[in-house]
Amino acid sequence: MRGPYPAPRGPLRWVKLIVYAALLIAAQGLLSRLSDAAGIPAPDLFLLTGAALVWRLPPPWAVLAAYGVGLGQDLLGSGALGLHAAGVAGGALLTLLVRRYVADSGLFQMLLTVLMAVTGQWLAFLILNYWLRANLITADLLRTAVPLVFVGTLVLYPLWERVVAWAFGSRSGPEEHLA
């Protein structure tokens, strides 16, 4: 699907990427601060960025780029290095299924994209939590945080998709770059 935002070229492309990165960091920081004050988990704009890259890049590059986005999130935070990187890449992997098998570009596809991204992220978190024998994820956390992260991320998806389209261009159709 080609929309009103063509993919940027030349020096303007790098300026848009830098502005997008600054906006991503500022918006995620603001959302995190506000949600901490409210006692709820923040929506994950880094995860939405990783999911958006799935719709714009060939699958191997999309997963690699999503990992890089998550690694950037890890470097900005104070958590375990690589945890969010694996989570965003896991979300991108499951989002590839939506891209591959769902041709609709409406509400159903939006819901599935966010659902698969959040599910992939938390599956990666669970696998790493088990592998590292860490106590980072508890049943209480899964029961309370995951639904709130899903709902918050779903609510912000349409707005953030416009920001992503401005920075990266409109997303390709579901079958482009899959071969």
FIPA-863094 format. One line per 8 residues: number of its first residue (from 1); for each residue x negated, y negated, z negated of C-alpha. Coordinates in steps of 0.05 Angstrom, whole numbers, plus 32768, in hexadecimal, padded with zeros to 4 digits. Layout:
NUM> X Y Z; ...
END
This chain:
1> 8000 8000 8000; 7FE2 7FBE 8014; 7FFC 7F82 7FEF; 7FEE 7F37 7FEE; 7FA8 7F40 7FD0; 7F74 7F56 8002; 7F34 7F74 7FE8; 7F03 7F3B 7FDB
9> 7EC2 7F38 8003; 7E7F 7F15 7FFC; 7E6B 7EE9 7FC1; 7EB4 7EDD 7FAF; 7EB9 7F27 7F9E; 7E84 7F22 7F69; 7EA1 7EE2 7F4C; 7EE5 7F05 7F46
17> 7EC6 7F41 7F25; 7EA2 7F16 7EF2; 7EE1 7EEE 7EE3; 7F08 7F2F 7EDE; 7ED5 7F4C 7EAD; 7ED9 7F0E 7E82; 7F25 7F0E 7E84; 7F26 7F58 7E73
25> 7EF9 7F4E 7E36; 7F1F 7F11 7E1F; 7F64 7F2F 7E28; 7F51 7F71 7E07; 7F31 7F4B 7DCD; 7F6F 7F20 7DC4; 7F9E 7F5C 7DC8; 7F73 7F82 7D96
33> 7F72 7F48 7D65; 7FBD 7F3D 7D6A; 7FCE 7F87 7D65; 7F9F 7F90 7D29; 7FC5 7F58 7D06; 8006 7F7B 7D16; 7FEB 7FBF 7D00; 7FF5 7FE2 7D43
41> 7FC3 7FFC 7D76; 7FB3 7FCE 7DB0; 7FC4 7FDE 7DF8; 7F87 7FF4 7E1F; 7F76 7FC6 7E59; 7F35 7FEB 7E65; 7F5D 802A 7E71; 7F8B 8004 7EA0
49> 7F4E 7FEC 7EC6; 7F34 8033 7ECC; 7F79 804A 7EE5; 7F7D 8010 7F16; 7F39 8024 7F34; 7F56 8069 7F43; 7F86 8048 7F74; 7F4F 8020 7F96
57> 7F12 804D 7F9C; 7F03 8094 7FB4; 7F0B 80C6 7F7B; 7EC2 80D1 7F68; 7EB4 8087 7F68; 7EF4 8078 7F42; 7EE2 80A8 7F09; 7E9A 808D 7F07
65> 7EB3 8045 7F07; 7EE6 8056 7ED0; 7EAE 8074 7EA7; 7E87 8034 7EB0; 7EC3 800A 7E99; 7EC9 8036 7E5C; 7E7E 8031 7E4F; 7E85 7FE6 7E51
73> 7EBC 7FEB 7E1D; 7E8E 8016 7DF2; 7E55 7FE4 7DF8; 7E83 7FAC 7DE2; 7E9F 7FD2 7DA7; 7E7F 7FF3 7D6B; 7E98 803A 7D76; 7E76 8079 7D8E
81> 7E51 806A 7DCE; 7E71 8090 7E08; 7EB3 809F 7DE5; 7EDC 806B 7E0B; 7EB4 8078 7E4A; 7ECA 80C1 7E48; 7F11 80AB 7E36; 7F18 807B 7E70
89> 7EF9 80AE 7EA0; 7F2A 80E3 7E85; 7F63 80B3 7E91; 7F4A 80A7 7ED8; 7F46 80F2 7EE5; 7F8F 80FD 7ED2; 7FA4 80BE 7EF7; 7F86 80DD 7F36
97> 7FBE 8111 7F31; 7FF2 80DA 7F35; 7FCF 80BC 7F71; 7FCB 80FF 7F93; 8012 8118 7F86; 803F 80DC 7F7C; 804D 80B1 7FBA; 807E 8082 7F98
105> 8061 803E 7F87; 8098 8028 7F58; 80AB 8030 7F10; 80A2 807C 7F0F; 805A 8077 7F29; 804B 8040 7EF7; 8065 806B 7EBD; 803F 80A8 7ED4
113> 7FFF 8081 7EDF; 7FFF 8065 7E98; 8016 80A7 7E7A; 7FDF 80CF 7E9D; 7FAA 809B 7E8D; 7FBB 8099 7E43; 7FC1 80E5 7E41; 7F7E 80EF 7E63
121> 7F5D 80BD 7E35; 7F77 80DE 7DF6; 7F67 8124 7E10; 7F1F 810E 7E1B; 7F1F 80F0 7DD5; 7F38 8131 7DB8; 7F05 815B 7DDD; 7ECC 812E 7DC7
129> 7EE7 812C 7D80; 7EE7 8178 7D7E; 7EA4 817F 7DA1; 7E81 814D 7D74; 7EA4 8169 7D36; 7EB8 8122 7D25; 7EF4 810D 7CFD; 7F05 80D3 7D2A
137> 7F49 80ED 7D3F; 7F7D 8108 7D0F; 7FC3 8122 7D18; 7FDD 80E2 7CF8; 7FB7 80B8 7D2A; 7FD3 80E0 7D65; 8019 80DB 7D4B; 8018 8090 7D3E
145> 7FE4 8071 7D6D; 7FED 8095 7DAF; 8037 8084 7DBA; 802A 803B 7DA7; 7FED 8037 7DD5; 8017 8055 7E0D; 8051 8025 7E04; 8024 7FE8 7DFE
153> 7FFB 7FFB 7E3A; 8039 800A 7E63; 8057 7FC6 7E52; 8017 7FA2 7E68; 800C 7FCC 7EA7; 8034 7FA1 7ED8; 8012 7F60 7EC3; 7FCD 7F7F 7EC1
161> 7FD7 7FA0 7F05; 7FDF 7F5A 7F22; 7F9E 7F44 7F02; 7F7B 7F82 7F1D; 7F98 7F76 7F62; 7F7D 7F30 7F61; 7F37 7F49 7F4E; 7F32 7F8A 7F76
169> 7F65 7F81 7FAD; 7FA5 7FA7 7FB8; 7FA5 7FF1 7FAB; 7FA2 8023 7FE3; 7FD7 8055 7FF3; 7FD9 8097 7FCD; 7FB6 80BF 8004; 7F7F 808E 8016
177> 7F38 80A2 8001; 7F4F 80E7 7FE9; 7F32 8111 8020
END
